[in-house]
Amino acid sequence: MLRGPLALLLGMTLAACTLPPLETRTPLPSASPTARPTTSPTPAPIPSPSPEPTPAASIPDFVAGEIVAAAIDGLRVRSLPGVERPIITGLLPLGFEVRVVLGPILVDELGWYLVADADEREPNFDEGWVAAGTEPDALLTATGRLDEESPYLVSMDGTGDAEQGPIEIGDGEHAIRWVATDPERTRCTFAVSFTPAGGGEPIPAIRATIGTGVDRGTLQPQSFAALGLAGPVFIGVMSDCGWALVILRVPPEPSPSPG
């Protein structure tokens, strides 16, 4: 009988011959990842908010010489544009008619017009400032009529620079009435010039520095005549103020009756 290391070696050899061979596993094919789109989905466009209308954009728009009416009962007439300005006459009843002279100009978030009395009813007054309000709750409403005998040649209003024309400067005397205010309550400038329609250099007519309140003025007929304007001209405004102006024909003074 074999003993010792020789017997142990023989036993290991026989065992190796009788055990079944180890199976070699065939590796499974690796699955290819599914291709994904490389483009990101397009996000839905975000709508831009509509700009809020400014108060000035909804002020009723009238021209000098237009007949308008009070849209409320108890409309106040003031000495200057502004809710704190003195009231100069009785309250205007609903439907009371006035003639537009100048405006609008924005003060205290309201559009204001200088108007003249055009109604036979009381109260009676010469001129004053009324608030036009803003649409759809305007304080003044159009009548669709113009005063055919009004002396106004052209009216303008705005905030910043503007030009209009050509307008015809005919015979007779003319004047310019204007009003301006500084929206920033610091200081601003207001300048008016005329340029002949046929060409040439602008002719300065008005230049003013506006303080923190409401300023107004008149270019009198003598000063207007000194400009030497005749025929078609363009009127230009250079300003960083809120402003309005009107050019009017000044009727000749009646001749004195023979004594």
C-alpha positions in Angstrom: 0.0 0.0 0.0 1.4 3.3 -1.0 1.8 5.9 1.7 3.2 9.3 2.1 3.6 12.0 -0.6 3.5 9.5 -3.4 0.1 8.3 -2.5 -1.2 11.9 -2.0 0.0 12.9 -5.5 -1.6 9.8 -7.1 -4.9 10.6 -5.4 -4.9 14.2 -6.7 -4.2 13.0 -10.3 -7.1 10.6 -10.3 -9.5 13.2 -8.9 -8.5 15.6 -11.7 -9.3 12.9 -14.3 -12.8 12.0 -12.9 -14.2 15.6 -12.3 -16.2 17.1 -15.2 -14.5 20.0 -17.0 -15.4 23.5 -16.0 -17.7 25.2 -18.4 -16.5 28.4 -20.0 -19.4 30.9 -20.1 -19.8 32.7 -23.4 -20.0 36.4 -22.6 -23.4 38.0 -23.5 -23.3 40.6 -26.2 -23.4 44.0 -24.6 -26.5 45.9 -25.6 -25.8 49.2 -27.4 -27.5 52.1 -25.7 -30.4 53.6 -27.5 -29.4 56.8 -29.2 -31.2 59.9 -27.8 -31.8 63.1 -29.7 -29.1 65.6 -29.1 -31.3 68.7 -29.7 -33.0 70.1 -26.6 -36.7 70.8 -27.0 -37.5 74.4 -28.0 -39.0 76.2 -25.0 -42.3 77.9 -25.6 -41.9 81.6 -26.2 -42.7 83.8 -23.3 -45.0 86.6 -24.4 -43.7 90.1 -23.8 -46.0 92.2 -21.6 -47.9 94.9 -23.3 -46.6 98.4 -22.3 -48.9 100.2 -19.9 -50.5 103.2 -21.5 -49.2 106.5 -20.0 -51.6 109.1 -18.8 -50.7 111.4 -21.6 -51.6 108.7 -24.2 -55.3 108.7 -23.0 -55.9 112.5 -22.7 -58.7 113.6 -25.0 -57.2 115.3 -28.0 -58.6 118.6 -29.1 -57.4 121.5 -31.2 -57.5 125.2 -30.7 -60.9 126.6 -31.8 -62.7 123.3 -31.2 -66.0 123.4 -29.2 -66.1 120.9 -26.4 -68.5 120.3 -23.5 -68.3 119.3 -19.8 -68.8 115.6 -19.5 -69.7 115.9 -15.7 -71.7 118.2 -13.6 -69.6 120.5 -11.6 -66.4 120.9 -13.7 -64.0 123.4 -12.1 -62.3 126.2 -13.9 -58.9 127.2 -12.5 -56.4 130.0 -12.9 -53.6 127.7 -14.0 -53.3 123.9 -14.6 -53.1 122.0 -11.4 -55.6 120.6 -8.8 -54.3 123.1 -6.2 -54.8 126.2 -8.3 -57.5 128.7 -7.4 -61.0 128.2 -8.8 -61.9 131.4 -10.8 -65.7 130.9 -11.4 -68.7 128.8 -10.6 -68.8 125.1 -11.4 -69.7 124.2 -15.0 -72.8 122.1 -15.4 -73.0 119.0 -17.5 -73.0 119.9 -21.2 -71.6 123.4 -20.7 -69.7 124.4 -23.9 -66.3 126.0 -24.0 -63.8 126.8 -26.8 -60.3 125.3 -26.7 -57.5 127.9 -26.6 -54.4 126.0 -25.7 -53.3 122.5 -24.5 -53.2 119.9 -23.4 -50.4 120.0 -20.8 -49.9 117.3 -18.2 -50.0 118.5 -14.6 -50.8 116.3 -11.5 -51.3 113.3 -13.8 -54.2 115.1 -15.6 -54.3 116.8 -19.0 -55.3 120.4 -18.8 -56.7 122.8 -21.5 -57.0 126.6 -21.5 -60.6 127.3 -22.6 -62.8 130.3 -23.2 -66.5 130.6 -22.4 -68.7 129.5 -25.4 -72.0 129.0 -23.6 -74.8 131.5 -23.0 -75.6 130.0 -19.6 -74.0 130.9 -16.4 -71.3 130.9 -15.1 -69.8 133.6 -17.3 -66.0 133.8 -17.5 -63.3 134.9 -20.0 -60.7 132.1 -19.9 -59.6 129.4 -17.5 -58.0 126.0 -17.2 -60.0 122.8 -16.9 -58.9 119.2 -16.5 -59.8 117.0 -19.4 -59.3 113.8 -17.5 -58.3 110.6 -19.3 -60.2 108.1 -21.4 -62.6 106.3 -20.8 -63.6 108.7 -18.0 -62.9 112.0 -19.7 -64.1 115.2 -18.1 -64.4 117.0 -21.5 -66.2 115.6 -24.6 -66.1 116.6 -28.2 -69.1 118.2 -29.9 -67.8 117.8 -33.5 -67.9 121.6 -34.0 -65.2 124.2 -34.6 -65.6 127.9 -33.9 -65.4 129.3 -37.5 -64.6 132.8 -36.1 -61.7 131.7 -33.8 -58.4 133.5 -34.4 -56.2 130.4 -34.0 -53.9 129.5 -36.8 -52.3 126.3 -35.5 -51.8 124.6 -32.1 -49.1 122.2 -30.9 -48.3 120.3 -27.7 -45.8 117.7 -26.6 -42.9 116.7 -24.3 -39.6 117.1 -26.1 -38.8 118.3 -29.6 -41.4 118.7 -32.4 -41.9 120.3 -35.8 -45.0 121.2 -37.7 -45.8 122.8 -41.0 -45.8 124.2 -43.4 -48.2 126.8 -42.0 -49.2 130.0 -43.8 -48.3 133.3 -42.2 -50.5 135.8 -43.9 -51.2 139.5 -43.6 -52.0 141.1 -40.3 -50.6 140.7 -36.8 -49.9 137.4 -35.2 -48.9 136.3 -31.7 -47.8 133.1 -29.9 -49.2 132.0 -26.6 -47.4 129.2 -24.8 -47.3 127.3 -21.5 -44.6 124.9 -20.2 -43.8 122.8 -17.2 -40.9 120.6 -16.1 -41.9 117.0 -15.6 -38.9 116.3 -13.4 -39.4 119.4 -11.2 -35.9 120.6 -11.7 -35.3 122.9 -14.7 -35.9 122.6 -18.4 -35.7 124.8 -21.5 -38.3 125.7 -24.1 -37.3 127.2 -27.5 -39.3 128.0 -30.6 -38.0 128.8 -34.1 -39.4 129.3 -37.6 -37.8 128.0 -40.9 -39.0 129.3 -44.3 -40.5 126.5 -46.3 -38.2 127.4 -49.2 -35.1 126.8 -47.1 -32.8 128.9 -45.0 -31.6 129.1 -41.4 -34.1 128.8 -38.5 -35.2 132.1 -37.1 -35.3 132.0 -33.3 -38.5 133.3 -31.8 -38.8 132.2 -28.1 -36.3 130.9 -25.6 -37.2 130.4 -21.9 -35.9 128.4 -18.9 -38.7 126.8 -17.0 -38.4 126.5 -13.2 -40.2 124.0 -10.9 -43.7 125.2 -11.6 -45.9 126.1 -14.6 -44.6 129.0 -16.8 -46.5 130.8 -19.5 -45.9 133.7 -21.9 -46.9 135.5 -25.0 -44.8 136.5 -28.0 -46.5 139.8 -28.7 -47.5 141.0 -32.2 -44.6 143.6 -32.3 -42.0 140.9 -31.6 -43.6 138.5 -34.0 -43.6 141.1 -36.7 -39.9 141.7 -36.1 -39.2 138.1 -37.2 -40.1 139.1 -40.8 -42.1 135.9 -41.4 -44.4 135.6 -44.4 -45.8 132.8 -46.5 -45.3 129.1 -45.6 -43.0 128.3 -42.7 -42.2 125.3 -40.5 -42.4 125.9 -36.7 -39.9 123.9 -34.6 -39.8 123.3 -30.9 -36.7 122.2 -29.0 -37.5 121.4 -25.4 -37.1 118.9 -22.6 -40.3 120.4 -21.0 -43.9 119.5 -21.3 -45.4 122.3 -23.3 -48.2 123.6 -25.5 -48.5 126.6 -27.8 -50.9 128.3 -30.2 -50.3 130.8 -33.0 -53.2 133.2 -33.4 -54.1 136.1 -35.6 -54.6 139.3 -33.7 -57.7 141.1 -34.9 -57.0 144.8 -35.7 -58.2 147.2 -33.1 -61.4 149.0 -34.1 -60.9 152.5 -35.4 -62.1 155.2 -32.9 -65.4 156.7 -33.8 -65.2 160.2 -35.1 -65.9 162.6 -32.3 
